[in-house]
Amino acid sequence: MKKILFLIATFVIGLAMISNVYAQQTQEVTDEQTLNEAITALSTTGGVIDFKNDITTDGLITINTEKPITIKLNTFKLDRKNSSGNTMLNITKGEVTINGPGTVEILHGNAIIANGADVKVTLDGGNYISNANAENSILVQNGASITVKGNANINGYYGITVWDENSQINFEKGEIQAKAFAISGNGSGTSNSVINISGGTLTSEIGAAIYQPQTGTLNITGGNITGPIAILARQGQVNISGGTITANGNAGETIEIGYEGQELPLGTAIIVDNTEETYEAMAKVTITGGDFKSNADSPIVSISNTKSDIQVGAGATFDKTVNPLYLEEGLTQNASGKVVTSSSLKPSSPKEENKTPTVPEAPNPDNTNQAAEGANVVDAKNPDTSDNYVSIITAMFISISGLVVTLKKCTSN
């Protein structure tokens, strides 16, 4: 009996401990004060911040954590009062995951800044909105990384911008709707950035959907990328092996992006611009796949062929003709616009001319060229012009194994 009571007591204590641990690791928040308290409490233990209400703050919310923290927005909103502040959520250390479908929104400035080499942010669903003019919805800087997946939706003048050394963007799923650039860098201070796009939808209204003025690498393996100019590269390495890249700008119109004086053709899927002398590391583009659609006649444009490096390999499909200079040796486009090896194309059969079939003259068995006796002969070059009908009877005798087959052709004029 004592043993049974001991087991029951142990079980009850265990449940209490589990409940206590859960209570410590999950913090429910309803206002700015409880939110800041939860961040402080979980920064050393890790855990979940569970929104139970909309929260409007007076100032910046900063997360600096030693342990991973997950923020469950649920269906609620985190926003900041109308003020001169320029950031809603500033993450300076640690791993932070934000789950939707709630919203992080700011009137002035950035919805989220991921700032520091120790920062890893994951957006798994949710809405991230900046209503400011010429501001980033999300800024990734100083070596931080951000991963976007789920049904995350990012909306602002600029979508996600990467700054500084070794910062990284992984866009796997979700959507960015931007006034200017959906994803972009900064040519004056960004180096060795990595941008990986494997899915989702990126849309720009007035500029380039992706703007790469910085050194570093842009890898596109999937997703839907749409803008007046789909991709503009001025530095770094661009690798495209998949996805749908669409340039919906008006053909024949131009736009200036980044600096004055350089007019860029709208409706172009990819533009490589290596004309600005301040950019020392020239852009290089390698294409081995993807589906490219453009309103302009040329889907790929290099502003300066002497410095740029564009290579189009087998596998990509274009709805317009690619300049052969950009195709790797031995490649061409087939009838559907796909880049293939020249040897893979079957030689087309010559079209048969629409000619009236002729019957060759059969040899005369008696080796004479005399017409059948009594027949009227008309010179084809000088036909009889009289009104009388003339019958032409040509007797062709073919001797086959001793048999004589007679073919008669009768015409009248």
BELZI-V919443 format. One record per run of one state. SS is the DSSP state (a for helix, b for strand, c for the rest). FROM is the first residue (numbers start at 1). LEN is the number of residues. If there is no record, write none. Layout:
BEGIN
SS/FROM/LEN + SS/FROM/LEN
END
This chain:
BEGIN
c/1/1 + a/2/24 + b/26/4 + c/30/2 + a/32/11 + c/43/4 + b/47/5 + c/52/3 + b/55/3 + c/58/3 + b/61/4 + c/65/4 + b/69/12 + c/81/6 + b/87/20 + c/107/3 + b/110/6 + c/116/3 + b/119/6 + c/125/2 + b/127/4 + c/131/5 + b/136/6 + c/142/3 + b/145/5 + c/150/3 + b/153/4 + c/157/1 + b/158/5 + c/163/5 + b/168/4 + c/172/3 + b/175/4 + c/179/4 + b/183/2 + c/185/8 + b/193/5 + c/198/3 + b/201/4 + c/205/3 + b/208/5 + c/213/3 + b/216/5 + c/221/3 + b/224/4 + c/228/1 + b/229/5 + c/234/3 + b/237/11 + c/248/6 + b/254/3 + c/257/6 + b/263/3 + c/266/4 + b/270/3 + c/273/11 + b/284/11 + c/295/5 + b/300/3 + c/303/6 + b/309/4 + c/313/4 + b/317/2 + c/319/5 + a/324/3 + b/327/1 + c/328/3 + b/331/3 + c/334/4 + b/338/4 + a/342/3 + c/345/47 + b/392/9 + c/401/2 + b/403/9 + c/412/2
END
